[in-house]
Amino acid sequence: MDFNLSDKFFIKSELVNNKCESSTDNTNSNSETISTSSDENLSHDNNLDLNGKTLRHYNIIYELGRGSYSIVWLGYNTIDKLFYAIKVQNPSDFNEGYNEIKFVQKLPKNPSLFNNLIEYFIENNNDSKYLCSVWNLHCFNIDTLIRKCGFNNGLILNNIKHIMKQLISALFILHKKMHVFHGDIKTDNILIKGINNRDKFICKKYKELILESNNHEKEILEKTGNNSSKNSDSCKKTMNFLNHEKIINLVNEEASNYSNLDVNNKYLDKINISLADFGTFCEEDKSYTGTFGTRYYQAPEIILLGACSYPVDIWALGCTFYELLSGEILFNPIKDSKWSRDYYHLCLINDTCGTFPNNFLKTTKKYKNFFKNNKIIDYENSNYNRLDIKIDLLKIANKDKEIIKELLQKMLTIDPKKRCTIDYLYNNIFFDT
């Protein structure tokens, strides 16, 4: 059987449809959340090693994960006796982290749609400044749920609608009230509210051992008669029984039987989410023509260096919507010795969303690198629509398929000026469960 270039590319791209690249070929990902896909095995040589240490009034228990620019730790607040996620920014990314924090402080606390900041502080170490921010604990992100928790074929439709309604509501606030766009909507940045079984066990065990340690201290003080504040403080400094480091070792030893992927079904029956990572937020009244965001969710205007605004979030939301439905990445381009990943990304968009309008192309800086006579160079348009094929494969009712197809077509319109707005999605009754 003979294939044209488009057919060959379609087959090859579907075979490698798993997350392996975090951004474009010449830029780093702007994601700062814990990721099970694009952010693993990153170098954080200049960050702090806090395992078993104390940071201000937080006892650091263990590493929860790491993003492009930070490491996130499970911490116990010795003042309010609660557990939190503590993000420590790489010192080289201090300013970006600080800008994000100042923005997050402005976000509304109600409705609770965002990963709201608890507090932040700055640590100085070896002439470096470390921005430390404290956040509520979550189960994990949607990317982890899909790829590692048995949802690789997608979530049930009612749960998808509920997640999408929350995302749309969050973006409505950002676009209409805060007058910014997020810039990096993706499954990695959608956190599931609740606590996974491993973290739950560790928190419970840690508190038990802390109580045991405190009771032991009290017994020693009573036996020795050292009840004065001065003697009590001295005793706490010199006592070797169940100190923080030993408690950490005991907790981690017992926690090895638990997986951080196990979670109570009550958190999954109706998934409540927090939108996170505002490291790439962009203000309405500023012009952005550089590359940002994460590869799989980048709109055409990002790839081609056109004017970027609210529509980039709508495109990324469309990609996320499909991912929730199918468990697959919609746009996961390859690269080879001849063409870049940007080129093949544009080819995929062409097969999925139709040809690129000439009036849109002329508003971008890079279109001449990939297009000639309004067509992608060295690429034959396919005789099928990739989105039609993918929608047909979804295991949902036909009446829902038609609605979903129409929604995706509107969200994934190539020309950002013709892409649907957040108002349209916010008022769409399909997402009302």
C-alpha positions in Angstrom: 0.0 0.0 0.0 1.3 3.5 -0.9 1.2 6.4 1.6 1.7 10.0 0.9 3.8 12.1 3.4 0.7 13.0 5.3 -0.3 9.4 5.8 3.1 8.4 7.0 3.3 11.2 9.4 -0.2 10.4 10.8 0.8 6.8 11.5 4.1 7.6 13.0 2.8 10.4 15.2 0.1 8.2 16.7 2.6 5.5 17.6 4.6 7.9 19.7 1.7 9.6 21.5 3.1 9.9 25.0 4.7 12.9 26.7 8.4 13.1 26.1 9.2 16.8 25.4 8.3 19.7 27.6 8.4 22.6 25.2 9.7 23.7 21.9 13.1 22.7 20.6 14.8 25.9 21.6 13.0 26.9 24.8 12.4 25.4 28.2 9.1 24.5 29.6 7.5 27.2 31.8 5.8 24.6 34.0 6.5 24.9 37.7 4.2 22.2 39.1 4.9 18.6 39.9 4.8 16.7 36.6 4.9 13.0 35.9 5.7 13.6 32.3 7.6 16.6 31.1 9.5 17.6 34.3 11.0 14.4 35.5 14.8 14.0 36.1 15.5 17.8 35.9 18.7 19.1 37.4 18.3 21.2 40.6 21.9 21.2 41.7 21.6 24.8 42.9 18.5 24.2 45.0 18.4 23.3 48.7 18.5 19.7 49.9 15.9 19.9 52.6 15.3 16.2 53.2 14.8 15.7 57.0 15.7 19.4 57.6 13.8 22.3 59.2 12.8 25.4 57.2 11.6 28.2 59.4 8.7 26.7 61.4 8.3 23.8 58.9 9.7 20.4 59.5 10.5 19.0 56.0 9.4 15.4 55.7 10.2 14.3 52.1 10.2 15.5 48.5 6.7 15.5 46.8 8.1 16.2 43.3 9.8 18.7 41.2 9.0 21.1 38.3 11.1 23.0 35.8 12.1 25.7 38.3 11.5 24.3 41.7 11.3 21.4 44.1 8.2 20.7 46.2 8.4 19.2 49.7 5.9 17.9 52.2 6.2 20.1 55.3 4.8 20.0 58.9 3.9 23.4 60.4 5.0 23.3 64.0 2.7 26.3 64.8 -0.7 25.2 63.5 0.2 21.5 63.4 -0.9 21.1 59.8 0.8 19.7 56.7 1.5 21.7 53.5 3.3 21.5 50.2 6.3 23.8 50.2 7.8 24.9 46.9 11.4 26.1 46.9 12.3 28.1 43.8 15.7 27.6 42.1 17.6 30.8 42.9 18.2 31.6 39.2 14.4 31.8 38.9 13.8 34.0 41.9 12.2 36.9 40.0 9.8 34.8 38.0 8.7 33.0 41.2 8.2 36.3 43.0 6.1 37.8 40.2 3.9 34.6 40.3 3.4 34.9 44.1 2.4 38.6 43.9 -0.2 37.7 41.2 -1.5 34.7 43.1 -2.1 36.9 46.2 -4.6 38.8 44.1 -6.7 35.7 43.1 -10.1 35.3 44.8 -10.3 32.8 47.5 -13.9 32.1 46.8 -14.9 30.3 44.7 -12.0 28.0 45.5 -10.8 27.3 41.9 -7.1 28.2 42.3 -4.2 26.8 44.2 -4.1 29.6 46.7 -1.0 30.7 48.5 -0.8 30.1 52.3 2.4 32.2 52.9 5.9 32.8 51.5 9.3 33.7 52.8 12.9 34.1 51.5 15.8 31.9 52.7 19.4 33.1 52.2 22.1 30.4 51.8 25.6 30.7 50.4 24.9 34.1 48.9 21.8 32.7 47.1 18.2 33.7 47.7 15.6 30.9 47.8 11.9 31.8 47.4 9.8 29.5 49.5 6.1 29.3 49.1 3.5 27.3 51.0 0.4 25.7 49.4 -2.4 23.4 50.3 -1.7 19.7 49.8 -3.5 17.9 46.9 -3.8 14.3 45.7 -1.8 14.8 42.5 -2.4 16.3 39.1 -4.7 15.2 36.3 -1.7 14.1 34.2 -0.8 11.6 36.9 -4.4 10.4 37.2 -4.5 9.7 33.5 -1.1 8.2 33.0 -0.5 6.3 36.2 -3.9 5.6 37.8 -5.7 3.5 35.2 -7.4 6.3 33.2 -5.3 6.0 30.1 -8.5 5.7 28.0 -10.0 8.9 29.5 -12.3 9.7 32.4 -16.1 9.2 32.6 -18.0 12.0 30.8 -19.8 13.4 33.9 -16.4 13.8 35.7 -15.0 15.5 32.6 -17.9 17.9 32.5 -17.3 18.7 36.2 -13.6 19.3 35.7 -14.2 21.4 32.5 -16.8 23.5 34.3 -14.3 24.4 37.0 -11.5 25.1 34.5 -13.8 27.3 32.5 -15.0 29.2 35.6 -11.3 29.7 36.6 -10.4 31.0 33.2 -13.5 33.2 33.2 -12.2 34.9 36.3 -8.7 35.3 34.8 -9.9 36.6 31.5 -12.9 38.8 32.5 -12.0 39.9 36.0 -8.2 39.7 36.4 -7.6 40.6 32.7 -4.8 38.1 32.3 -4.4 34.8 30.5 -2.8 31.8 32.2 -0.4 30.9 29.4 0.2 27.2 30.4 -3.1 25.4 30.7 -2.4 21.6 30.8 -3.3 18.5 32.8 -0.1 18.9 34.8 -1.3 22.2 36.2 -4.7 20.9 37.2 -4.5 19.6 40.8 -7.0 17.2 42.4 -8.2 18.3 45.8 -7.7 15.8 48.6 -4.8 13.7 49.8 -3.4 10.5 48.4 -3.0 7.5 50.7 0.7 7.7 51.0 0.7 11.3 52.1 -2.2 10.6 54.4 -0.3 7.7 56.1 2.9 9.8 56.4 1.0 12.7 58.0 -0.8 10.4 60.4 2.4 8.5 61.4 4.4 11.7 61.7 1.9 13.2 64.1 1.8 10.0 66.2 5.6 10.0 66.5 5.7 13.7 67.3 3.2 13.1 70.1 5.3 10.1 71.3 8.4 12.2 71.3 6.7 15.1 73.2 5.3 12.7 75.8 8.8 11.2 76.3 10.2 14.7 76.7 7.6 15.5 79.3 8.3 12.3 81.2 12.0 13.1 81.4 11.4 16.7 82.5 9.1 15.4 85.2 11.5 12.8 86.4 14.5 15.2 86.5 12.4 18.1 87.9 13.6 20.3 85.1 10.3 22.1 84.6 11.7 25.6 84.1 11.5 27.1 80.7 15.3 27.4 80.5 15.8 23.8 81.4 13.0 22.6 79.1 14.6 24.4 76.1 18.0 22.9 77.0 16.5 19.4 77.3 14.8 19.8 73.9 18.1 20.7 72.2 20.1 17.8 73.7 17.6 15.0 73.6 18.4 12.3 71.1 15.2 10.4 71.4 13.0 10.5 68.3 14.3 13.8 66.9 13.0 15.1 63.6 15.5 13.2 61.5 14.8 9.9 63.3 11.1 10.4 62.9 11.6 11.0 59.2 13.5 7.7 58.9 10.8 5.8 60.7 8.0 7.4 58.7 9.6 6.8 55.4 10.5 3.2 56.3 6.8 2.4 57.0 5.5 4.5 54.2 7.4 2.3 51.6 4.4 0.0 51.6 2.1 2.8 50.3 1.9 4.3 46.9 1.3 8.0 46.3 -0.9 7.0 43.4 -3.5 5.3 45.7 -6.3 7.6 46.6 -9.7 7.3 48.3 -12.5 7.0 45.7 -14.4 9.9 47.3 -11.9 12.3 45.7 -12.4 10.6 42.3 -16.1 10.1 42.2 -16.6 13.9 41.7 -13.2 15.5 41.0 -12.7 18.9 42.5 -9.7 20.7 41.1 -7.4 23.7 41.7 -5.8 25.5 38.8 -2.1 26.0 39.5 1.2 27.4 38.2 0.9 31.1 37.2 4.5 31.5 36.3 3.6 32.4 32.7 0.5 34.6 33.3 0.3 37.5 30.8 -1.5 40.8 31.2 -4.1 42.0 28.8 -2.5 45.3 28.0 0.9 43.9 27.2 2.2 42.5 23.9 3.6 38.9 23.9 5.2 37.5 20.8 7.7 35.1 22.3 7.4 31.3 22.8 5.9 30.1 26.0 3.8 27.3 27.5 4.2 23.6 27.0 4.6 22.0 23.6 1.5 19.8 23.4 -0.9 22.6 24.3 0.7 25.5 22.3 -1.6 27.4 20.0 -0.6 28.1 16.4 0.1 31.8 17.2 2.7 30.7 19.8 4.5 28.3 17.4 4.5 30.9 14.6 5.3 33.9 16.9 2.1 35.8 16.3 0.3 38.1 18.7 -0.8 36.1 21.8 -3.7 36.8 24.1 -6.7 35.1 25.7 -7.3 32.6 22.8 -4.1 30.7 23.7 -5.8 29.5 26.8 -8.9 28.4 24.8 -6.7 26.4 22.5 -4.9 24.7 25.4 -8.2 24.1 27.1 -9.4 22.3 23.9 -6.3 20.1 24.0 -6.9 19.4 27.6 -10.6 18.6 26.9 -9.6 16.0 24.4 -7.0 14.5 26.7 -9.6 14.1 29.4 -11.9 12.4 26.9 -9.4 10.0 25.4 -6.4 9.8 27.7 -4.2 10.8 24.7 -2.2 13.9 23.8 -3.9 15.5 20.8 -0.7 17.1 19.4 2.5 15.2 20.1 4.7 16.0 17.1 7.9 14.2 16.1 11.0 15.7 14.6 13.6 14.3 12.2 16.9 15.3 10.5 15.0 17.5 8.0 12.3 19.2 9.9 11.8 20.5 13.4 9.2 19.6 15.9 7.5 22.9 15.1 7.1 21.9 11.5 5.4 18.6 12.4 3.3 20.3 15.0 1.9 22.5 12.3 1.3 19.5 10.1 -0.7 17.8 12.8 -2.7 21.0 13.4 -3.4 21.1 9.6 -4.7 17.5 9.6 -6.8 18.1 12.7 -8.1 21.6 12.3 -7.9 22.4 8.6 -5.7 24.6 6.5 -4.1 27.8 7.9 -5.9 31.0 6.8 -3.6 33.2 4.8 -4.7 36.4 6.7 -3.7 34.7 10.0 -0.3 33.5 8.7 0.7 37.0 7.6 0.3 38.3 11.1 3.0 35.9 12.4 6.8 36.2 12.3 7.8 32.7 11.4 5.2 31.6 8.8 7.7 31.9 5.9 9.8 29.2 7.6 7.1 26.7 7.1 4.6 27.9 4.5 4.7 28.7 0.8 1.7 29.7 -1.3 -0.5 29.3 1.8 0.6 25.6 2.2 3.0 23.9 4.5 6.2 23.2 2.6 6.8 19.6 1.4 3.5 18.5 2.9 0.5 17.1 1.2 -2.9 17.8 2.7 -4.5 14.6 3.8 -7.9 13.5 2.5 -9.3 12.9 6.0 -9.9 15.0 9.1 -7.9 13.7 12.0 -10.3 15.1 14.6 -13.2 13.3 13.0 -11.4 10.0 13.3 -10.4 10.6 16.9 -13.9 11.7 18.0 -15.4 8.6 16.4 -13.1 6.4 18.5 -14.4 7.9 21.8 -16.5 5.4 23.8 -19.3 7.8 24.4 -22.9 8.3 23.1 -23.2 9.5 19.5 -25.3 12.5 20.6 -22.5 13.6 23.0 -19.9 13.0 20.2 -21.6 15.6 18.0 -21.6 18.2 20.7 -18.1 17.5 21.7 -16.9 17.7 18.1 -18.5 21.1 17.7 -17.0 22.4 20.9 -13.5 21.1 20.0 -13.8 22.7 16.5 -14.6 26.0 18.1 -11.9 25.8 20.7 -9.3 24.6 18.1 -10.0 27.1 15.4 -6.6 28.1 13.9 -7.3 31.8 13.6 -7.3 33.1 17.2 -9.7 36.0 16.2 -12.3 33.4 15.2 -11.7 31.0 18.1 -14.5 30.8 20.7 -14.2 32.9 23.8 -14.4 32.0 27.5 -17.9 33.6 27.5 -19.2 31.1 25.0 -17.8 28.2 27.0 -19.0 29.6 30.3 -22.6 29.8 29.1 -22.6 26.5 27.3 -25.0 24.1 29.1 -23.1 21.0 28.0 -20.7 21.4 30.9 -23.5 21.8 33.5 -23.7 18.3 35.2 
